[in-house]
Amino acid sequence: MLAHFKTIQSYGSSEIIIKKSRFIGHAKPVESEEEAIHFIDAIKKQHSAATHNCSAYVIGERDQIQKQSDDGEPSGTAGKPILEVIKHQGLKNIAVVVTRYFGGIMLGAGGLIRAYTDGAVIGIEAAQPIYKVNHREVMVEVDYTWYGKLENELRNRGMLLGDIQFTDKVTVTCYPLEVEADSFVSWATDVTQGQGSIVVGESEYRIHKDLP
């Protein structure tokens, strides 16, 4: 797993009018090429009356899958600019479609490139770019007498917390960065003076608006 990567939070769309042509940018997070193709096909069906539905997607931790389509626009004026926006913003696991309803005025190659670039940008903005950061789940169980100190130390450390369970003891679920998991376990052991029970769970991506 990557330490972190940038993607989008959810489906989003927005539109602009350029010389009477209507451009609608759509963006959606996807986990596979099949999911990307299904999304593109769904947009094409939804906007079947549109002149073009141009698209691009990037999938994989190392951007292994990169595809783009001009969907009838002159070669290199639509799909490639959309793909370049995705790559320039460093986004992964994303599919973008820019729908065009022709308004009667020719834009020329340069105008098309700018229009599809802008359409991709507004679609991505509407989908809310985020970071997925690799964290490790660590559960710290302590007696109630230790909970106040642990809670205070975790707050001072700025630790990302999950559930807190109050039973015969208190179990606090913590999410240190994966790269800091071992040092966090040592730190938690020191804070509780070895009186706590620490269980290390799985790695998982957590959403952040900015990199921690």
C-alpha positions as CSV (number, residue, x, y, z in Angstrom):
1,M,0.0,0.0,0.0
2,L,1.1,3.5,-0.7
3,A,1.8,5.9,2.2
4,H,-0.8,8.2,0.6
5,F,-2.4,9.1,-2.7
6,K,-4.7,11.8,-4.0
7,T,-8.2,11.0,-5.4
8,I,-11.7,12.3,-5.2
9,Q,-14.3,11.8,-2.5
10,S,-17.5,11.1,-4.5
11,Y,-19.2,11.7,-7.8
12,G,-19.4,15.3,-8.8
13,S,-20.4,17.4,-11.8
14,S,-20.4,21.0,-13.0
15,E,-20.9,22.8,-16.2
16,I,-19.7,25.8,-18.2
17,I,-20.9,27.5,-21.4
18,I,-18.1,28.3,-23.9
19,K,-19.2,30.1,-27.1
20,K,-22.7,28.6,-26.8
21,S,-21.5,25.0,-26.4
22,R,-22.4,23.4,-23.1
23,F,-19.6,21.5,-21.4
24,I,-20.5,19.3,-18.4
25,G,-17.6,17.8,-16.4
26,H,-18.3,14.6,-14.5
27,A,-15.9,12.8,-12.1
28,K,-16.1,9.7,-10.0
29,P,-13.8,7.6,-7.9
30,V,-13.3,4.1,-9.3
31,E,-11.4,1.1,-8.2
32,S,-11.1,-0.9,-11.5
33,E,-11.2,-0.4,-15.2
34,E,-14.6,-2.2,-15.3
35,E,-16.0,0.4,-12.9
36,A,-14.6,3.2,-15.0
37,I,-16.1,1.9,-18.2
38,H,-19.4,1.4,-16.5
39,F,-19.4,5.0,-15.3
40,I,-18.5,6.3,-18.7
41,D,-21.3,4.2,-20.4
42,A,-23.8,5.5,-17.8
43,I,-22.9,9.1,-18.6
44,K,-23.2,8.4,-22.3
45,K,-26.6,6.9,-21.7
46,Q,-27.7,9.8,-19.5
47,H,-26.5,12.3,-22.1
48,S,-27.2,10.3,-25.3
49,A,-28.4,13.5,-27.0
50,A,-25.0,15.2,-26.5
51,T,-22.6,15.8,-29.4
52,H,-19.7,14.2,-27.5
53,N,-19.0,12.4,-24.2
54,C,-15.2,12.5,-24.0
55,S,-13.4,10.7,-21.2
56,A,-10.2,9.6,-19.5
57,Y,-9.3,7.5,-16.4
58,V,-6.3,6.6,-14.3
59,I,-6.3,3.5,-12.1
60,G,-3.8,1.8,-9.9
61,E,-1.2,2.6,-7.3
62,R,1.4,3.3,-10.0
63,D,-1.1,4.6,-12.5
64,Q,-0.9,1.3,-14.4
65,I,-4.1,1.9,-16.3
66,Q,-4.5,5.1,-18.3
67,K,-7.0,5.4,-21.0
68,Q,-8.7,8.3,-22.9
69,S,-11.2,8.8,-25.6
70,D,-12.0,11.8,-27.9
71,D,-15.4,10.3,-28.8
72,G,-15.5,11.9,-32.2
73,E,-13.7,15.1,-31.5
74,P,-10.5,15.8,-33.5
75,S,-7.7,13.5,-32.3
76,G,-5.9,14.8,-29.2
77,T,-8.3,17.7,-28.5
78,A,-10.5,16.1,-25.8
79,G,-9.5,12.8,-24.2
80,K,-5.8,13.7,-23.9
81,P,-6.5,17.1,-22.2
82,I,-8.8,15.4,-19.7
83,L,-6.1,12.8,-19.0
84,E,-3.5,15.5,-18.6
85,V,-5.6,17.3,-16.0
86,I,-5.9,14.1,-14.0
87,K,-2.1,13.5,-14.2
88,H,-1.2,17.1,-13.5
89,Q,-3.3,17.0,-10.3
90,G,-1.7,13.7,-9.3
91,L,-5.0,11.9,-9.0
92,K,-5.4,8.2,-8.9
93,N,-8.4,5.8,-9.2
94,I,-10.6,8.4,-11.0
95,A,-12.7,8.5,-14.1
96,V,-13.7,11.8,-15.8
97,V,-16.2,12.5,-18.6
98,V,-16.7,15.8,-20.2
99,T,-20.0,16.0,-22.1
100,R,-20.4,18.6,-24.9
101,Y,-23.6,19.9,-26.4
102,F,-22.5,21.8,-29.5
103,G,-23.7,25.4,-29.6
104,G,-23.1,26.1,-33.3
105,I,-19.7,27.9,-33.0
106,M,-16.5,26.0,-34.0
107,L,-13.8,26.3,-31.3
108,G,-10.8,25.1,-33.3
109,A,-8.2,22.7,-31.9
110,G,-6.8,25.1,-29.3
111,G,-10.3,26.1,-28.2
112,L,-11.3,22.5,-27.8
113,I,-8.3,21.7,-25.7
114,R,-8.9,24.6,-23.4
115,A,-12.6,23.7,-23.2
116,Y,-12.1,20.1,-22.3
117,T,-9.4,21.0,-19.9
118,D,-11.7,23.4,-18.1
119,G,-14.5,20.9,-18.2
120,A,-12.3,18.3,-16.5
121,V,-11.1,20.8,-13.9
122,I,-14.7,21.8,-12.8
123,G,-15.8,18.2,-12.7
124,I,-12.9,17.2,-10.4
125,E,-13.5,20.2,-8.2
126,A,-17.1,19.3,-7.8
127,A,-16.1,15.7,-6.8
128,Q,-13.9,17.1,-3.9
129,P,-10.3,16.1,-4.2
130,I,-9.0,14.4,-1.1
131,Y,-6.0,12.3,0.1
132,K,-6.2,8.7,1.2
133,V,-3.5,8.2,3.8
134,N,-2.4,4.8,5.0
135,H,-3.0,4.4,8.8
136,R,-2.6,1.4,11.1
137,E,-5.4,0.5,13.5
138,V,-4.0,0.3,17.1
139,M,-6.3,-0.5,20.1
140,V,-5.2,0.6,23.5
141,E,-7.0,-0.9,26.5
142,V,-6.5,0.7,29.9
143,D,-8.1,0.8,33.3
144,Y,-10.3,3.8,34.0
145,T,-7.6,5.2,36.3
146,W,-5.3,5.5,33.3
147,Y,-7.8,6.8,30.8
148,G,-7.6,10.5,31.7
149,K,-3.8,10.5,31.2
150,L,-4.0,8.6,28.0
151,E,-6.8,10.8,26.6
152,N,-4.8,13.9,27.4
153,E,-1.6,12.6,25.8
154,L,-3.4,11.4,22.7
155,R,-4.9,14.9,22.3
156,N,-1.6,16.6,22.7
157,R,-0.1,14.2,20.1
158,G,-2.9,15.1,17.7
159,M,-3.8,11.4,17.2
160,L,-6.6,10.4,14.9
161,L,-9.1,8.4,17.0
162,G,-11.9,6.0,16.2
163,D,-14.3,4.3,18.6
164,I,-13.9,4.5,22.4
165,Q,-15.5,1.6,24.2
166,F,-16.3,1.8,27.9
167,T,-16.8,-1.6,29.5
168,D,-14.9,-2.9,32.5
169,K,-12.0,-1.1,30.9
170,V,-11.6,1.6,28.3
171,T,-10.5,0.7,24.8
172,V,-9.4,3.5,22.6
173,T,-9.0,2.8,18.8
174,C,-6.1,4.9,17.4
175,Y,-5.0,5.4,13.8
176,P,-1.3,6.4,13.7
177,L,0.3,6.7,10.3
178,E,1.4,3.3,9.0
179,V,5.0,4.6,8.9
180,E,4.7,5.6,12.6
181,A,2.8,2.6,13.9
182,D,5.8,0.9,15.6
183,S,6.9,4.1,17.3
184,F,3.3,4.8,18.4
185,V,3.1,1.4,20.1
186,S,6.3,2.1,22.0
187,W,5.0,5.6,22.9
188,A,1.7,4.2,24.1
189,T,3.4,1.6,26.2
190,D,5.5,4.3,27.8
191,V,2.5,6.6,28.5
192,T,0.6,3.8,30.2
193,Q,3.8,2.5,31.9
194,G,3.2,-0.9,30.5
195,Q,-0.2,-1.1,32.3
196,G,-2.2,-1.1,29.1
197,S,-3.0,-3.8,26.6
198,I,-2.2,-2.9,23.0
199,V,-3.5,-4.8,20.0
200,V,-2.2,-3.9,16.5
201,G,-4.8,-4.3,13.7
202,E,-4.8,-3.9,10.0
203,S,-3.6,-1.1,7.7
204,E,-6.3,1.0,6.1
205,Y,-6.7,4.2,4.1
206,R,-8.3,7.1,5.9
207,I,-9.6,10.2,4.2
208,H,-7.8,13.6,4.7
209,K,-8.5,17.0,3.2
210,D,-4.8,17.7,3.3
211,L,-1.7,15.6,3.9
212,P,-1.0,15.2,7.6
